[in-house]
Amino acid sequence: MVKPNYQYEKRQKDLSKKKKQEEKQKEKRQRKLDKNSNAPPDGTPNQQSDLE
């Protein structure tokens, strides 16, 4: 009977976890860039109350 290779399983689990975490960080950075690109170029928020 063959012994299970726990080190291999642990490594695969850790690699999977790390990959998921990196994807999450990448999505987070992308959302932040998208949010910043929607802001006005001078950096001030567009407020309607100032126009009235």
C-alpha contacts under 8 A as a table, 3 or more apart, distances in Angstrom:
res1	aa1	res2	aa2	distance
5	N	8	Y	5.56
5	N	9	E	6.59
6	Y	9	E	5.03
6	Y	10	K	6.03
7	Q	10	K	5.09
7	Q	11	R	6.06
8	Y	11	R	5.10
8	Y	12	Q	6.17
9	E	12	Q	5.17
9	E	13	K	6.17
10	K	13	K	5.06
10	K	14	D	6.09
11	R	14	D	5.06
11	R	15	L	6.05
12	Q	15	L	5.10
12	Q	16	S	6.10
13	K	16	S	5.12
13	K	17	K	6.17
14	D	17	K	5.02
14	D	18	K	6.09
15	L	18	K	5.07
15	L	19	K	6.09
16	S	19	K	5.15
16	S	20	K	6.22
17	K	20	K	5.20
17	K	21	Q	6.19
18	K	21	Q	5.07
18	K	22	E	6.17
19	K	22	E	5.16
19	K	23	E	6.24
20	K	23	E	5.16
20	K	24	K	6.22
21	Q	24	K	5.06
21	Q	25	Q	6.27
22	E	25	Q	5.09
22	E	26	K	6.12
23	E	26	K	5.01
23	E	27	E	6.19
24	K	27	E	5.18
24	K	28	K	6.13
25	Q	28	K	4.97
25	Q	29	R	6.16
26	K	29	R	5.19
26	K	30	Q	6.18
27	E	30	Q	5.00
27	E	31	R	6.14
28	K	31	R	5.19
28	K	32	K	6.24
29	R	32	K	5.07
29	R	33	L	6.21
30	Q	33	L	5.08
30	Q	34	D	6.12
31	R	34	D	5.01
31	R	35	K	6.03
32	K	35	K	5.07
32	K	36	N	6.17
33	L	36	N	5.10
33	L	37	S	6.12
34	D	37	S	5.12
34	D	38	N	6.50
35	K	38	N	5.42
35	K	39	A	6.92
36	N	39	A	5.36
37	S	40	P	7.82
39	A	43	G	6.52
39	A	44	T	7.63
39	A	45	P	6.75
39	A	46	N	7.93
40	P	43	G	5.60
40	P	44	T	6.47
40	P	45	P	6.75
40	P	46	N	7.09
41	P	44	T	7.88
47	Q	50	D	6.00
47	Q	51	L	7.54
48	Q	51	L	5.45
48	Q	52	E	6.99
49	S	52	E	5.58
